Structure formats: C-alpha cells, structure tokens
C-alpha cells in the first residue's frame, strides 16, 4: 500500500453495482432510502421493543393480503371491475443463476482462505481471520441477530455516502493504520521466529 495521494478517487456508485441499489445507498434516490430506513426502523421497533412475534407478524400480514385480494376479486366479478393486478409470482431463472454464482464465489473464497491457513500456514492471514472472528463474536454477544441486521441497514445507508464524500481523509487515516499494523506484525513475526530453535553449525557438519 503506497501513499494514498497516488490513488485516484474510486467511484462508489460503480463499486456498488451502479444500479438502483447503489442509488438508494448513496441517497441519489432519497425516497427509496427513506422507505428502507423507515421500514427497517418500524420492523426493529415491533420485534425488539414492542415484543411482537415474527411468525405472528408474517402470518397476519399474509392473512390481511389474502382477505383483501379475495374480497377485491369477488367485488370485481360482481361489479364487472378488473381483477387485482397481481404480478407474475415466479422467480426468474436468471436471478437464481446469479445468486448461485455469487454464492459460489464467496464459498470458494472462504475455502481458499481455509486452505492458505491450514496447508499454506499463512500466519498473517491466520492472525487477520482470528481477529475478525473474535470481533464478530464479541459484537454478537452485545446485540441479538435482529439488532445486528438493523445496525447493518443503518451502516449501509450511511457508510457508502460518507466514504464517497470523504475518500481523501479516509485514505490518509487508513494509510497511517496500515503502517502501524505492518510494524506490529513485523515485531510479532520476529518474536516468533526468535523462539524457533535453529540448528547450529556443528550439527550441520556432523550431519
């Protein structure tokens, strides 16, 4: 990692896919961002604070939709009105293929990391994975799963926008942190290498 000044600005919009999701996360479509934020906050409040049961909520919502559609269809047939405009309730094959391809990439990446740690004995990678898993375990002990999802939504709606606006400052801080971690890793690596006994010159001659 070199001097952050040598790096050009990254298009966060393109990095997020450049589609509608990127527009929502970067608040280019602010209405979509508001809908996601309000929906996530409402669901978190219902399940976490009000104590509403998730299965009961899903069942009640589906029951309400079924009742509305049933009476809408009945009234439409009696009054010669158009039937409810239901979309094609099928998952396109392209979406399934894309999801499977994305899952395959992540699974292969995880397996390659496990191979480098177990077979390649990559100590640096082992240290990074251990710290990351410990951090996830520690954070998970502080919040339940629903709260973690809600925090993830909040971070998704704030971190990309802040990163897009303050890339230069973030690069400066990351460069400083990287240098500190690199120095710390070298010290740890050197201390471990000193503890490994090396064969002396006499032992080499006798062999």
C-alpha positions in Angstrom: 0.0 0.0 0.0 1.6 3.2 -1.1 1.0 6.8 -0.5 -2.8 7.5 -0.6 -2.2 10.6 -2.6 -1.1 8.4 -5.5 -4.6 6.7 -5.6 -7.4 8.2 -7.6 -10.9 8.6 -6.3 -13.0 5.5 -6.5 -16.5 5.7 -7.9 -18.5 4.3 -5.0 -21.6 4.2 -7.2 -19.9 1.9 -9.7 -18.4 -0.2 -6.9 -21.9 -0.8 -5.6 -23.1 -2.0 -9.0 -24.3 1.3 -10.5 -28.0 0.3 -10.3 -31.0 1.2 -8.2 -29.4 -0.3 -5.1 -26.4 2.0 -5.4 -28.8 5.0 -5.9 -30.6 4.1 -2.7 -27.5 3.5 -0.6 -25.9 6.8 -1.8 -29.3 8.6 -1.3 -29.5 9.6 -5.0 -33.0 8.2 -4.8 -33.8 9.7 -1.4 -37.3 8.4 -1.4 -36.0 4.8 -1.6 -33.6 5.5 1.2 -36.4 6.9 3.4 -38.6 3.9 2.7 -35.8 1.5 3.6 -34.9 3.4 6.7 -38.5 3.8 7.9 -39.3 0.2 7.2 -36.2 -1.2 9.0 -36.8 1.1 12.0 -40.5 0.1 12.2 -39.7 -3.7 12.0 -36.9 -3.3 14.6 -39.3 -1.5 16.9 -42.1 -4.0 16.5 -39.9 -7.1 17.1 -37.3 -5.7 19.5 -39.1 -3.1 21.6 -42.8 -3.9 21.3 -42.1 -7.7 21.6 -44.1 -8.6 18.5 -43.5 -12.2 17.3 -42.0 -12.5 13.9 -44.1 -15.5 12.8 -47.3 -13.9 14.0 -46.4 -10.7 12.1 -45.7 -12.6 8.8 -48.9 -14.7 9.3 -51.1 -11.6 10.0 -49.7 -9.7 7.0 -50.3 -12.6 4.7 -53.8 -13.1 6.1 -54.6 -9.4 5.5 -53.3 -9.6 1.9 -55.3 -12.8 1.2 -58.5 -11.3 2.6 -58.0 -8.0 0.7 -57.4 -9.9 -2.6 -60.3 -12.3 -2.0 -62.9 -9.6 -1.5 -61.3 -7.5 -4.3 -61.7 -10.4 -6.7 -65.3 -11.1 -5.5 -66.4 -7.5 -5.8 -64.7 -7.2 -9.2 -66.7 -10.2 -10.5 -70.0 -8.8 -9.2 -69.4 -5.2 -10.4 -67.7 -6.1 -13.6 -64.5 -4.5 -12.5 -60.9 -5.5 -13.4 -59.3 -8.2 -11.2 -56.5 -7.3 -8.8 -53.3 -6.6 -10.8 -51.1 -9.4 -9.5 -47.5 -9.7 -10.9 -46.0 -12.9 -12.2 -45.4 -14.7 -9.0 -42.4 -16.7 -10.2 -38.7 -16.3 -9.5 -36.8 -15.8 -12.9 -34.2 -18.4 -13.7 -31.6 -15.6 -14.3 -32.0 -14.4 -10.7 -31.4 -18.0 -9.4 -28.3 -18.4 -11.6 -26.9 -15.0 -10.5 -27.5 -15.8 -6.8 -25.8 -19.2 -7.2 -22.8 -17.7 -9.0 -22.4 -15.1 -6.2 -22.7 -17.8 -3.6 -20.1 -19.9 -5.4 -17.6 -17.0 -5.4 -18.0 -16.5 -1.7 -17.8 -20.2 -0.8 -14.7 -20.6 -3.0 -13.1 -17.6 -1.4 -13.7 -18.9 2.1 -12.3 -22.3 1.1 -9.2 -20.7 -0.3 -8.7 -18.8 2.9 -9.0 -22.1 4.9 -6.6 -23.8 2.5 -4.0 -21.0 2.9 -4.2 -21.2 6.7 -4.3 -25.0 7.1 -1.9 -26.0 4.3 0.0 -22.9 3.4 0.5 -22.0 7.1 0.0 -18.3 6.3 0.4 -16.7 9.8 -0.6 -13.2 8.7 -3.8 -14.5 7.2 -4.4 -16.6 10.3 -4.0 -13.6 12.5 -6.3 -11.5 10.4 -9.1 -14.2 10.4 -8.7 -14.8 14.1 -9.1 -11.1 14.9 -12.0 -10.8 12.6 -13.9 -13.8 14.0 -13.1 -12.6 17.5 -14.5 -9.2 16.7 -17.7 -10.7 15.2 -18.1 -12.9 18.2 -17.7 -10.0 20.6 -20.1 -7.8 18.7 -22.6 -10.7 18.5 -22.5 -11.1 22.3 -23.6 -7.5 22.7 -26.6 -7.5 20.3 -29.1 -10.0 19.1 -29.5 -11.0 15.5 -32.3 -8.6 14.7 -30.4 -5.7 16.1 -27.3 -6.6 14.1 -29.4 -6.6 10.9 -30.8 -3.2 11.8 -27.3 -1.8 12.5 -26.2 -3.3 9.2 -29.0 -1.4 7.4 -28.1 1.8 9.1 -24.4 1.4 8.2 -25.4 0.5 4.6 -27.3 3.8 4.4 -24.5 5.9 5.9 -21.1 4.4 5.3 -21.1 4.5 1.5 -22.3 8.1 1.5 -19.7 9.2 3.9 -17.0 7.3 2.1 -18.0 8.8 -1.2 -17.7 12.3 0.3 -14.5 11.9 2.4 -12.4 9.5 0.5 -9.2 11.5 0.8 -9.4 11.8 4.5 -10.2 8.1 4.9 -7.2 7.2 2.7 -4.9 9.2 5.0 -6.2 7.5 8.1 -6.1 4.0 6.6 -2.5 4.6 5.4 -1.5 5.5 9.0 -3.3 2.5 10.4 -1.8 0.2 7.8 1.7 1.4 8.7 1.1 0.8 12.4 -0.3 -2.7 11.8 2.6 -3.6 9.5 5.1 -2.6 12.1 3.2 -4.5 14.8 3.0 -7.6 12.6 6.8 -7.5 11.9 7.5 -7.3 15.6 5.2 -10.3 16.3 6.7 -12.3 13.4 10.2 -11.6 14.6 9.5 -12.6 18.1 8.0 -15.9 17.0 11.0 -16.6 14.7 13.4 -16.0 17.6 11.7 -18.7 19.6 12.2 -21.3 16.9 15.4 -23.3 17.6 17.8 -23.3 14.7 20.4 -26.0 14.1 24.0 -24.9 14.9 26.9 -25.1 12.6 28.4 -28.1 14.5 25.1 -30.1 14.0 25.2 -29.3 10.3 28.8 -30.6 10.0 28.1 -33.8 11.8 25.2 -34.5 9.5 
